[in-house]
Amino acid sequence: MTETYRPRRSVLYVPASNDKALSKITSLACDAVIIDLEDAVAPADKVSARQKLAGIFADRRNLRCEMVVRINPLSS
């Protein structure tokens, strides 16, 4: 099996509850975006943030960078 190495020189953290930042993800020229569903999102906003992420991942055609989601532990 051949794997392609992708260096991650620039990584941007974005809170999943920040609509303005999420709307700019498709235009970013970084290597990876880490969408934070953990500490950066208030407990009351988590359901809404998850729904926004579902929409982003449903239409990935315009994404130029790797997407990573940071979540809370499964026990929380």
Biopython code that builds the backbone (N, CA, C, O; Angstrom):
import numpy as np
from Bio.PDB.StructureBuilder import StructureBuilder

atoms = [
    (1, "MET", "N", (0.835, -1.169, 0.000)),
    (1, "MET", "CA", (0.000, 0.000, 0.000)),
    (1, "MET", "C", (0.889, 1.244, 0.000)),
    (1, "MET", "O", (1.873, 1.310, 0.736)),
    (2, "THR", "N", (0.545, 2.203, -0.809)),
    (2, "THR", "CA", (1.286, 3.446, -0.890)),
    (2, "THR", "C", (0.498, 4.549, -0.197)),
    (2, "THR", "O", (-0.681, 4.760, -0.482)),
    (3, "GLU", "N", (1.157, 5.243, 0.708)),
    (3, "GLU", "CA", (0.516, 6.351, 1.403)),
    (3, "GLU", "C", (1.185, 7.650, 0.998)),
    (3, "GLU", "O", (2.405, 7.704, 0.841)),
    (4, "THR", "N", (0.401, 8.682, 0.832)),
    (4, "THR", "CA", (0.918, 9.994, 0.504)),
    (4, "THR", "C", (1.087, 10.785, 1.789)),
    (4, "THR", "O", (0.160, 10.892, 2.591)),
    (5, "TYR", "N", (2.264, 11.331, 1.976)),
    (5, "TYR", "CA", (2.532, 12.142, 3.160)),
    (5, "TYR", "C", (2.054, 13.562, 2.913)),
    (5, "TYR", "O", (2.438, 14.191, 1.927)),
    (6, "ARG", "N", (1.216, 14.066, 3.808)),
    (6, "ARG", "CA", (0.737, 15.441, 3.720)),
    (6, "ARG", "C", (1.251, 16.221, 4.915)),
    (6, "ARG", "O", (0.763, 16.025, 6.028)),
    (7, "PRO", "N", (2.212, 17.092, 4.717)),
    (7, "PRO", "CA", (2.678, 17.883, 5.859)),
    (7, "PRO", "C", (1.587, 18.844, 6.329)),
    (7, "PRO", "O", (0.817, 19.375, 5.528)),
    (8, "ARG", "N", (1.541, 19.049, 7.610)),
    (8, "ARG", "CA", (0.579, 19.986, 8.192)),
    (8, "ARG", "C", (1.374, 21.131, 8.819)),
    (8, "ARG", "O", (1.652, 21.137, 10.018)),
    (9, "ARG", "N", (1.722, 22.075, 7.993)),
    (9, "ARG", "CA", (2.541, 23.201, 8.441)),
    (9, "ARG", "C", (1.702, 24.279, 9.108)),
    (9, "ARG", "O", (2.149, 24.926, 10.055)),
    (10, "SER", "N", (0.499, 24.467, 8.617)),
    (10, "SER", "CA", (-0.375, 25.488, 9.201)),
    (10, "SER", "C", (-1.711, 24.852, 9.564)),
    (10, "SER", "O", (-2.392, 24.263, 8.724)),
    (11, "VAL", "N", (-2.065, 24.988, 10.835)),
    (11, "VAL", "CA", (-3.295, 24.394, 11.357)),
    (11, "VAL", "C", (-4.071, 25.491, 12.071)),
    (11, "VAL", "O", (-3.508, 26.231, 12.878)),
    (12, "LEU", "N", (-5.357, 25.597, 11.777)),
    (12, "LEU", "CA", (-6.202, 26.630, 12.362)),
    (12, "LEU", "C", (-7.276, 25.986, 13.226)),
    (12, "LEU", "O", (-7.974, 25.078, 12.776)),
    (13, "TYR", "N", (-7.411, 26.448, 14.457)),
    (13, "TYR", "CA", (-8.489, 26.006, 15.344)),
    (13, "TYR", "C", (-9.672, 26.945, 15.175)),
    (13, "TYR", "O", (-9.512, 28.165, 15.193)),
    (14, "VAL", "N", (-10.875, 26.367, 15.010)),
    (14, "VAL", "CA", (-12.094, 27.147, 14.842)),
    (14, "VAL", "C", (-13.148, 26.616, 15.810)),
    (14, "VAL", "O", (-13.429, 25.418, 15.803)),
    (15, "PRO", "N", (-13.738, 27.474, 16.642)),
    (15, "PRO", "CA", (-14.826, 27.009, 17.503)),
    (15, "PRO", "C", (-16.042, 26.627, 16.652)),
    (15, "PRO", "O", (-16.418, 27.363, 15.740)),
    (16, "ALA", "N", (-16.640, 25.508, 16.943)),
    (16, "ALA", "CA", (-17.780, 25.038, 16.152)),
    (16, "ALA", "C", (-19.009, 25.917, 16.326)),
    (16, "ALA", "O", (-19.967, 25.791, 15.564)),
    (17, "SER", "N", (-18.998, 26.794, 17.302)),
    (17, "SER", "CA", (-20.141, 27.684, 17.521)),
    (17, "SER", "C", (-19.960, 29.047, 16.856)),
    (17, "SER", "O", (-20.835, 29.905, 16.972)),
    (18, "ASN", "N", (-18.853, 29.260, 16.170)),
    (18, "ASN", "CA", (-18.559, 30.544, 15.540)),
    (18, "ASN", "C", (-18.972, 30.503, 14.069)),
    (18, "ASN", "O", (-18.217, 30.035, 13.216)),
    (19, "ASP", "N", (-20.172, 30.993, 13.782)),
    (19, "ASP", "CA", (-20.711, 30.950, 12.415)),
    (19, "ASP", "C", (-19.828, 31.681, 11.411)),
    (19, "ASP", "O", (-19.626, 31.199, 10.297)),
    (20, "LYS", "N", (-19.305, 32.832, 11.794)),
    (20, "LYS", "CA", (-18.477, 33.624, 10.877)),
    (20, "LYS", "C", (-17.217, 32.851, 10.479)),
    (20, "LYS", "O", (-16.850, 32.818, 9.304)),
    (21, "ALA", "N", (-16.566, 32.239, 11.450)),
    (21, "ALA", "CA", (-15.350, 31.465, 11.165)),
    (21, "ALA", "C", (-15.668, 30.221, 10.339)),
    (21, "ALA", "O", (-14.924, 29.884, 9.419)),
    (22, "LEU", "N", (-16.757, 29.543, 10.657)),
    (22, "LEU", "CA", (-17.133, 28.339, 9.908)),
    (22, "LEU", "C", (-17.430, 28.658, 8.447)),
    (22, "LEU", "O", (-17.127, 27.859, 7.561)),
    (23, "SER", "N", (-18.019, 29.815, 8.196)),
    (23, "SER", "CA", (-18.354, 30.172, 6.815)),
    (23, "SER", "C", (-17.114, 30.440, 5.966)),
    (23, "SER", "O", (-17.191, 30.412, 4.738)),
    (24, "LYS", "N", (-15.981, 30.697, 6.598)),
    (24, "LYS", "CA", (-14.743, 30.996, 5.869)),
    (24, "LYS", "C", (-13.874, 29.770, 5.622)),
    (24, "LYS", "O", (-12.841, 29.875, 4.959)),
    (25, "ILE", "N", (-14.265, 28.620, 6.136)),
    (25, "ILE", "CA", (-13.429, 27.422, 6.026)),
    (25, "ILE", "C", (-13.093, 27.087, 4.575)),
    (25, "ILE", "O", (-11.967, 26.681, 4.286)),
    (26, "THR", "N", (-14.040, 27.246, 3.663)),
    (26, "THR", "CA", (-13.798, 26.864, 2.267)),
    (26, "THR", "C", (-12.768, 27.759, 1.582)),
    (26, "THR", "O", (-12.197, 27.365, 0.565)),
    (27, "SER", "N", (-12.521, 28.939, 2.111)),
    (27, "SER", "CA", (-11.571, 29.850, 1.465)),
    (27, "SER", "C", (-10.191, 29.839, 2.116)),
    (27, "SER", "O", (-9.301, 30.569, 1.680)),
    (28, "LEU", "N", (-10.001, 29.033, 3.140)),
    (28, "LEU", "CA", (-8.725, 29.022, 3.856)),
    (28, "LEU", "C", (-7.643, 28.287, 3.067)),
    (28, "LEU", "O", (-7.911, 27.287, 2.401)),
    (29, "ALA", "N", (-6.435, 28.795, 3.156)),
    (29, "ALA", "CA", (-5.304, 28.178, 2.456)),
    (29, "ALA", "C", (-4.380, 27.452, 3.431)),
    (29, "ALA", "O", (-3.189, 27.301, 3.156)),
    (30, "CYS", "N", (-4.910, 27.006, 4.555)),
    (30, "CYS", "CA", (-4.084, 26.287, 5.528)),
    (30, "CYS", "C", (-4.107, 24.790, 5.209)),
    (30, "CYS", "O", (-4.900, 24.333, 4.386)),
    (31, "ASP", "N", (-3.235, 24.039, 5.867)),
    (31, "ASP", "CA", (-3.161, 22.596, 5.627)),
    (31, "ASP", "C", (-4.272, 21.830, 6.336)),
    (31, "ASP", "O", (-4.728, 20.800, 5.840)),
    (32, "ALA", "N", (-4.711, 22.324, 7.495)),
    (32, "ALA", "CA", (-5.763, 21.631, 8.245)),
    (32, "ALA", "C", (-6.549, 22.625, 9.084)),
    (32, "ALA", "O", (-6.022, 23.646, 9.527)),
    (33, "VAL", "N", (-7.814, 22.307, 9.292)),
    (33, "VAL", "CA", (-8.679, 23.068, 10.187)),
    (33, "VAL", "C", (-9.164, 22.103, 11.258)),
    (33, "VAL", "O", (-9.687, 21.031, 10.957)),
    (34, "ILE", "N", (-8.982, 22.501, 12.509)),
    (34, "ILE", "CA", (-9.486, 21.708, 13.621)),
    (34, "ILE", "C", (-10.702, 22.438, 14.168)),
    (34, "ILE", "O", (-10.588, 23.530, 14.723)),
    (35, "ILE", "N", (-11.857, 21.826, 14.006)),
    (35, "ILE", "CA", (-13.098, 22.419, 14.493)),
    (35, "ILE", "C", (-13.310, 21.922, 15.915)),
    (35, "ILE", "O", (-13.422, 20.721, 16.160)),
    (36, "ASP", "N", (-13.362, 22.862, 16.839)),
    (36, "ASP", "CA", (-13.396, 22.533, 18.261)),
    (36, "ASP", "C", (-14.830, 22.441, 18.770)),
    (36, "ASP", "O", (-15.549, 23.439, 18.825)),
    (37, "LEU", "N", (-15.231, 21.236, 19.138)),
    (37, "LEU", "CA", (-16.536, 21.012, 19.768)),
    (37, "LEU", "C", (-16.373, 20.809, 21.271)),
    (37, "LEU", "O", (-17.354, 20.545, 21.966)),
    (38, "GLU", "N", (-15.171, 20.925, 21.771)),
    (38, "GLU", "CA", (-14.916, 20.626, 23.177)),
    (38, "GLU", "C", (-14.999, 21.902, 24.009)),
    (38, "GLU", "O", (-16.097, 22.359, 24.325)),
    (39, "ASP", "N", (-13.874, 22.473, 24.363)),
    (39, "ASP", "CA", (-13.834, 23.604, 25.290)),
    (39, "ASP", "C", (-14.381, 24.904, 24.707)),
    (39, "ASP", "O", (-14.881, 25.746, 25.454)),
    (40, "ALA", "N", (-14.299, 25.081, 23.421)),
    (40, "ALA", "CA", (-14.681, 26.352, 22.812)),
    (40, "ALA", "C", (-16.186, 26.513, 22.639)),
    (40, "ALA", "O", (-16.650, 27.587, 22.255)),
    (41, "VAL", "N", (-16.950, 25.470, 22.915)),
    (41, "VAL", "CA", (-18.401, 25.520, 22.717)),
    (41, "VAL", "C", (-19.097, 25.316, 24.060)),
    (41, "VAL", "O", (-18.838, 24.342, 24.766)),
    (42, "ALA", "N", (-19.976, 26.241, 24.398)),
    (42, "ALA", "CA", (-20.742, 26.123, 25.639)),
    (42, "ALA", "C", (-21.648, 24.896, 25.571)),
    (42, "ALA", "O", (-22.149, 24.565, 24.496)),
    (43, "PRO", "N", (-21.867, 24.221, 26.687)),
    (43, "PRO", "CA", (-22.727, 23.026, 26.683)),
    (43, "PRO", "C", (-24.101, 23.269, 26.055)),
    (43, "PRO", "O", (-24.641, 22.384, 25.392)),
    (44, "ALA", "N", (-24.660, 24.440, 26.254)),
    (44, "ALA", "CA", (-25.980, 24.746, 25.691)),
    (44, "ALA", "C", (-25.951, 24.885, 24.169)),
    (44, "ALA", "O", (-26.995, 24.784, 23.525)),
    (45, "ASP", "N", (-24.778, 25.114, 23.588)),
    (45, "ASP", "CA", (-24.651, 25.320, 22.139)),
    (45, "ASP", "C", (-24.164, 24.087, 21.390)),
    (45, "ASP", "O", (-24.038, 24.131, 20.166)),
    (46, "LYS", "N", (-23.889, 23.000, 22.078)),
    (46, "LYS", "CA", (-23.281, 21.823, 21.438)),
    (46, "LYS", "C", (-24.180, 21.182, 20.384)),
    (46, "LYS", "O", (-23.693, 20.806, 19.318)),
    (47, "VAL", "N", (-25.472, 21.050, 20.653)),
    (47, "VAL", "CA", (-26.376, 20.420, 19.681)),
    (47, "VAL", "C", (-26.408, 21.236, 18.396)),
    (47, "VAL", "O", (-26.318, 20.679, 17.302)),
    (48, "SER", "N", (-26.534, 22.529, 18.523)),
    (48, "SER", "CA", (-26.548, 23.411, 17.352)),
    (48, "SER", "C", (-25.229, 23.333, 16.584)),
    (48, "SER", "O", (-25.225, 23.299, 15.354)),
    (49, "ALA", "N", (-24.121, 23.306, 17.302)),
    (49, "ALA", "CA", (-22.804, 23.228, 16.657)),
    (49, "ALA", "C", (-22.644, 21.913, 15.902)),
    (49, "ALA", "O", (-22.094, 21.901, 14.800)),
    (50, "ARG", "N", (-23.112, 20.815, 16.470)),
    (50, "ARG", "CA", (-23.037, 19.516, 15.781)),
    (50, "ARG", "C", (-23.844, 19.539, 14.490)),
    (50, "ARG", "O", (-23.413, 18.981, 13.481)),
    (51, "GLN", "N", (-25.003, 20.176, 14.510)),
    (51, "GLN", "CA", (-25.833, 20.259, 13.309)),
    (51, "GLN", "C", (-25.136, 21.071, 12.223)),
    (51, "GLN", "O", (-25.209, 20.724, 11.044)),
    (52, "LYS", "N", (-24.467, 22.141, 12.609)),
    (52, "LYS", "CA", (-23.715, 22.945, 11.636)),
    (52, "LYS", "C", (-22.601, 22.115, 10.998)),
    (52, "LYS", "O", (-22.375, 22.187, 9.790)),
    (53, "LEU", "N", (-21.915, 21.330, 11.819)),
    (53, "LEU", "CA", (-20.835, 20.491, 11.293)),
    (53, "LEU", "C", (-21.355, 19.438, 10.335)),
    (53, "LEU", "O", (-20.699, 19.124, 9.342)),
    (54, "ALA", "N", (-22.516, 18.896, 10.618)),
    (54, "ALA", "CA", (-23.098, 17.902, 9.712)),
    (54, "ALA", "C", (-23.295, 18.513, 8.330)),
    (54, "ALA", "O", (-23.054, 17.854, 7.319)),
    (55, "GLY", "N", (-23.728, 19.752, 8.282)),
    (55, "GLY", "CA", (-23.902, 20.438, 7.001)),
    (55, "GLY", "C", (-22.586, 20.685, 6.290)),
    (55, "GLY", "O", (-22.501, 20.547, 5.070)),
    (56, "ILE", "N", (-21.563, 21.049, 7.042)),
    (56, "ILE", "CA", (-20.246, 21.298, 6.445)),
    (56, "ILE", "C", (-19.670, 20.016, 5.857)),
    (56, "ILE", "O", (-19.150, 20.023, 4.742)),
    (57, "PHE", "N", (-19.760, 18.921, 6.600)),
    (57, "PHE", "CA", (-19.187, 17.663, 6.127)),
    (57, "PHE", "C", (-20.036, 17.011, 5.037)),
    (57, "PHE", "O", (-19.528, 16.187, 4.276)),
    (58, "ALA", "N", (-21.299, 17.358, 4.949)),
    (58, "ALA", "CA", (-22.149, 16.808, 3.892)),
    (58, "ALA", "C", (-21.730, 17.345, 2.523)),
    (58, "ALA", "O", (-21.878, 16.657, 1.514)),
    (59, "ASP", "N", (-21.214, 18.556, 2.488)),
    (59, "ASP", "CA", (-20.805, 19.173, 1.225)),
    (59, "ASP", "C", (-19.328, 19.560, 1.314)),
    (59, "ASP", "O", (-18.998, 20.718, 1.569)),
    (60, "ARG", "N", (-18.449, 18.587, 1.103)),
    (60, "ARG", "CA", (-17.006, 18.817, 1.242)),
    (60, "ARG", "C", (-16.328, 19.153, -0.080)),
    (60, "ARG", "O", (-15.104, 19.281, -0.110)),
    (61, "ARG", "N", (-17.046, 19.296, -1.138)),
    (61, "ARG", "CA", (-16.424, 19.507, -2.453)),
    (61, "ARG", "C", (-15.536, 20.743, -2.497)),
    (61, "ARG", "O", (-14.514, 20.743, -3.183)),
    (62, "ASN", "N", (-15.910, 21.790, -1.780)),
    (62, "ASN", "CA", (-15.165, 23.046, -1.853)),
    (62, "ASN", "C", (-14.063, 23.175, -0.809)),
    (62, "ASN", "O", (-13.379, 24.197, -0.757)),
    (63, "LEU", "N", (-13.887, 22.162, 0.013)),
    (63, "LEU", "CA", (-12.866, 22.239, 1.056)),
    (63, "LEU", "C", (-11.482, 22.013, 0.464)),
    (63, "LEU", "O", (-11.270, 21.061, -0.286)),
    (64, "ARG", "N", (-10.546, 22.888, 0.800)),
    (64, "ARG", "CA", (-9.182, 22.791, 0.286)),
    (64, "ARG", "C", (-8.219, 22.220, 1.306)),
    (64, "ARG", "O", (-7.055, 21.980, 0.988)),
    (65, "CYS", "N", (-8.684, 22.000, 2.524)),
    (65, "CYS", "CA", (-7.779, 21.550, 3.581)),
    (65, "CYS", "C", (-8.374, 20.353, 4.319)),
    (65, "CYS", "O", (-9.558, 20.042, 4.197)),
    (66, "GLU", "N", (-7.519, 19.705, 5.078)),
    (66, "GLU", "CA", (-7.963, 18.575, 5.889)),
    (66, "GLU", "C", (-8.835, 19.090, 7.035)),
    (66, "GLU", "O", (-8.559, 20.145, 7.606)),
    (67, "MET", "N", (-9.878, 18.347, 7.363)),
    (67, "MET", "CA", (-10.792, 18.731, 8.440)),
    (67, "MET", "C", (-10.665, 17.747, 9.589)),
    (67, "MET", "O", (-10.669, 16.533, 9.386)),
    (68, "VAL", "N", (-10.552, 18.283, 10.798)),
    (68, "VAL", "CA", (-10.455, 17.478, 12.012)),
    (68, "VAL", "C", (-11.463, 18.049, 12.999)),
    (68, "VAL", "O", (-11.624, 19.266, 13.088)),
    (69, "VAL", "N", (-12.141, 17.179, 13.741)),
    (69, "VAL", "CA", (-13.086, 17.641, 14.754)),
    (69, "VAL", "C", (-12.580, 17.208, 16.121)),
    (69, "VAL", "O", (-12.301, 16.031, 16.346)),
    (70, "ARG", "N", (-12.465, 18.154, 17.017)),
    (70, "ARG", "CA", (-12.046, 17.886, 18.397)),
    (70, "ARG", "C", (-13.312, 17.750, 19.236)),
    (70, "ARG", "O", (-14.130, 18.668, 19.294)),
    (71, "ILE", "N", (-13.467, 16.596, 19.887)),
    (71, "ILE", "CA", (-14.691, 16.321, 20.642)),
    (71, "ILE", "C", (-14.392, 16.102, 22.124)),
    (71, "ILE", "O", (-13.241, 15.932, 22.528)),
    (72, "ASN", "N", (-15.451, 16.112, 22.913)),
    (72, "ASN", "CA", (-15.355, 15.760, 24.332)),
    (72, "ASN", "C", (-15.175, 14.258, 24.449)),
    (72, "ASN", "O", (-15.462, 13.527, 23.501)),
    (73, "PRO", "N", (-14.702, 13.782, 25.602)),
    (73, "PRO", "CA", (-14.631, 12.333, 25.817)),
    (73, "PRO", "C", (-16.019, 11.703, 25.700)),
    (73, "PRO", "O", (-17.019, 12.347, 26.014)),
    (74, "LEU", "N", (-16.083, 10.474, 25.259)),
    (74, "LEU", "CA", (-17.372, 9.800, 25.114)),
    (74, "LEU", "C", (-18.089, 9.659, 26.444)),
    (74, "LEU", "O", (-19.310, 9.508, 26.475)),
    (75, "SER", "N", (-17.354, 9.705, 27.536)),
    (75, "SER", "CA", (-17.961, 9.562, 28.856)),
    (75, "SER", "C", (-18.647, 10.837, 29.341)),
    (75, "SER", "O", (-19.330, 10.812, 30.365)),
    (76, "SER", "N", (-18.481, 11.938, 28.632)),
    (76, "SER", "CA", (-19.071, 13.202, 29.101)),
    (76, "SER", "C", (-20.478, 13.398, 28.585)),
    (76, "SER", "O", (-21.111, 14.409, 28.887)),
]
sb = StructureBuilder()
sb.init_structure("model")
sb.init_model(0)
sb.init_chain("A")
sb.init_seg("    ")
for serial, (resi, resn, name, xyz) in enumerate(atoms, 1):
    if name == "N":
        sb.init_residue(resn, " ", resi, " ")
    sb.init_atom(name, np.array(xyz, "f"), 0.0, 1.0, " ", f" {name:<3s}", serial, name[0])
structure = sb.get_structure()
